[in-house]
């Protein structure tokens, strides 16, 4: 089986000749990643699923495209929404059937956030999680720079923020309360 591009995707049995452009598997996978740049996190709408490191596999199968993803938290209430958003966005952009599965073999951790994601978080007013060596202790959250002024004169007001993945801090230097994306091992 192969997939061909001609004003959208159509399936052609192997061996049939056509004047249509045939896209390689690598080109399809590149197109999927370009499409995933549009899929935003519903809780932090400046970050994509790629920024968050949520995509673990993209492959082309006989049935279409298979995308494996991992939630940022095991109890994330938005998993179904994100899966549906990935599926509909990629299917719309590529015109191919798309299957999205939760990857149960890979564990998400906050070190998966891209450098760009951390900058986007700061610009959005949320402190990025600290890079860690795989062990997150309570004290790591006590050393959080303010995303508004950069001061490290901050303190943890509550380990529980507006979502499971955030904590609330206060900056003594600028007087602003802010959220931090919690470090996760």
Secondary structure as a PSIPRED ss2 file (coil, helix, strand):
# PSIPRED VFORMAT (PSIPRED V4.0)

   1 X C   1.000  0.000  0.000
   2 X E   0.000  0.000  1.000
   3 X E   0.000  0.000  1.000
   4 X E   0.000  0.000  1.000
   5 X E   0.000  0.000  1.000
   6 X C   1.000  0.000  0.000
   7 X C   1.000  0.000  0.000
   8 X C   1.000  0.000  0.000
   9 X E   0.000  0.000  1.000
  10 X E   0.000  0.000  1.000
  11 X E   0.000  0.000  1.000
  12 X E   0.000  0.000  1.000
  13 X C   1.000  0.000  0.000
  14 X C   1.000  0.000  0.000
  15 X C   1.000  0.000  0.000
  16 X C   1.000  0.000  0.000
  17 X C   1.000  0.000  0.000
  18 X C   1.000  0.000  0.000
  19 X C   1.000  0.000  0.000
  20 X C   1.000  0.000  0.000
  21 X E   0.000  0.000  1.000
  22 X E   0.000  0.000  1.000
  23 X C   1.000  0.000  0.000
  24 X C   1.000  0.000  0.000
  25 X H   0.000  1.000  0.000
  26 X H   0.000  1.000  0.000
  27 X H   0.000  1.000  0.000
  28 X H   0.000  1.000  0.000
  29 X H   0.000  1.000  0.000
  30 X H   0.000  1.000  0.000
  31 X H   0.000  1.000  0.000
  32 X H   0.000  1.000  0.000
  33 X H   0.000  1.000  0.000
  34 X H   0.000  1.000  0.000
  35 X H   0.000  1.000  0.000
  36 X H   0.000  1.000  0.000
  37 X C   1.000  0.000  0.000
  38 X C   1.000  0.000  0.000
  39 X C   1.000  0.000  0.000
  40 X E   0.000  0.000  1.000
  41 X C   1.000  0.000  0.000
  42 X C   1.000  0.000  0.000
  43 X C   1.000  0.000  0.000
  44 X C   1.000  0.000  0.000
  45 X C   1.000  0.000  0.000
  46 X C   1.000  0.000  0.000
  47 X C   1.000  0.000  0.000
  48 X E   0.000  0.000  1.000
  49 X C   1.000  0.000  0.000
  50 X C   1.000  0.000  0.000
  51 X C   1.000  0.000  0.000
  52 X C   1.000  0.000  0.000
  53 X C   1.000  0.000  0.000
  54 X C   1.000  0.000  0.000
  55 X E   0.000  0.000  1.000
  56 X E   0.000  0.000  1.000
  57 X E   0.000  0.000  1.000
  58 X E   0.000  0.000  1.000
  59 X E   0.000  0.000  1.000
  60 X E   0.000  0.000  1.000
  61 X E   0.000  0.000  1.000
  62 X C   1.000  0.000  0.000
  63 X C   1.000  0.000  0.000
  64 X E   0.000  0.000  1.000
  65 X E   0.000  0.000  1.000
  66 X E   0.000  0.000  1.000
  67 X E   0.000  0.000  1.000
  68 X E   0.000  0.000  1.000
  69 X E   0.000  0.000  1.000
  70 X C   1.000  0.000  0.000
  71 X C   1.000  0.000  0.000
  72 X C   1.000  0.000  0.000
  73 X C   1.000  0.000  0.000
  74 X C   1.000  0.000  0.000
  75 X C   1.000  0.000  0.000
  76 X C   1.000  0.000  0.000
  77 X C   1.000  0.000  0.000
  78 X C   1.000  0.000  0.000
  79 X H   0.000  1.000  0.000
  80 X H   0.000  1.000  0.000
  81 X H   0.000  1.000  0.000
  82 X H   0.000  1.000  0.000
  83 X H   0.000  1.000  0.000
  84 X H   0.000  1.000  0.000
  85 X H   0.000  1.000  0.000
  86 X H   0.000  1.000  0.000
  87 X H   0.000  1.000  0.000
  88 X H   0.000  1.000  0.000
  89 X H   0.000  1.000  0.000
  90 X H   0.000  1.000  0.000
  91 X H   0.000  1.000  0.000
  92 X H   0.000  1.000  0.000
  93 X H   0.000  1.000  0.000
  94 X H   0.000  1.000  0.000
  95 X C   1.000  0.000  0.000
  96 X C   1.000  0.000  0.000
  97 X C   1.000  0.000  0.000
  98 X E   0.000  0.000  1.000
  99 X E   0.000  0.000  1.000
 100 X E   0.000  0.000  1.000
 101 X E   0.000  0.000  1.000
 102 X E   0.000  0.000  1.000
 103 X C   1.000  0.000  0.000
 104 X C   1.000  0.000  0.000
 105 X C   1.000  0.000  0.000
 106 X C   1.000  0.000  0.000
 107 X C   1.000  0.000  0.000
 108 X C   1.000  0.000  0.000
 109 X C   1.000  0.000  0.000
 110 X H   0.000  1.000  0.000
 111 X H   0.000  1.000  0.000
 112 X H   0.000  1.000  0.000
 113 X C   1.000  0.000  0.000
 114 X C   1.000  0.000  0.000
 115 X H   0.000  1.000  0.000
 116 X H   0.000  1.000  0.000
 117 X H   0.000  1.000  0.000
 118 X H   0.000  1.000  0.000
 119 X H   0.000  1.000  0.000
 120 X H   0.000  1.000  0.000
 121 X H   0.000  1.000  0.000
 122 X H   0.000  1.000  0.000
 123 X H   0.000  1.000  0.000
 124 X H   0.000  1.000  0.000
 125 X C   1.000  0.000  0.000
 126 X E   0.000  0.000  1.000
 127 X E   0.000  0.000  1.000
 128 X C   1.000  0.000  0.000
 129 X C   1.000  0.000  0.000
 130 X C   1.000  0.000  0.000
 131 X C   1.000  0.000  0.000
 132 X C   1.000  0.000  0.000
 133 X C   1.000  0.000  0.000
 134 X C   1.000  0.000  0.000
 135 X C   1.000  0.000  0.000
 136 X C   1.000  0.000  0.000
 137 X C   1.000  0.000  0.000
 138 X H   0.000  1.000  0.000
 139 X H   0.000  1.000  0.000
 140 X H   0.000  1.000  0.000
 141 X H   0.000  1.000  0.000
 142 X H   0.000  1.000  0.000
 143 X C   1.000  0.000  0.000
 144 X C   1.000  0.000  0.000
 145 X C   1.000  0.000  0.000
 146 X C   1.000  0.000  0.000
 147 X C   1.000  0.000  0.000
 148 X C   1.000  0.000  0.000
 149 X C   1.000  0.000  0.000
 150 X C   1.000  0.000  0.000
 151 X C   1.000  0.000  0.000
 152 X C   1.000  0.000  0.000
 153 X C   1.000  0.000  0.000
 154 X E   0.000  0.000  1.000
 155 X E   0.000  0.000  1.000
 156 X E   0.000  0.000  1.000
 157 X E   0.000  0.000  1.000
 158 X E   0.000  0.000  1.000
 159 X C   1.000  0.000  0.000
 160 X C   1.000  0.000  0.000
 161 X C   1.000  0.000  0.000
 162 X C   1.000  0.000  0.000
 163 X C   1.000  0.000  0.000
 164 X C   1.000  0.000  0.000
 165 X C   1.000  0.000  0.000
 166 X E   0.000  0.000  1.000
 167 X E   0.000  0.000  1.000
 168 X E   0.000  0.000  1.000
 169 X E   0.000  0.000  1.000
 170 X E   0.000  0.000  1.000
 171 X E   0.000  0.000  1.000
 172 X C   1.000  0.000  0.000
 173 X C   1.000  0.000  0.000
 174 X C   1.000  0.000  0.000
 175 X C   1.000  0.000  0.000
 176 X C   1.000  0.000  0.000
 177 X E   0.000  0.000  1.000
 178 X E   0.000  0.000  1.000
 179 X E   0.000  0.000  1.000
 180 X E   0.000  0.000  1.000
 181 X E   0.000  0.000  1.000
 182 X C   1.000  0.000  0.000
 183 X C   1.000  0.000  0.000
 184 X C   1.000  0.000  0.000
 185 X C   1.000  0.000  0.000
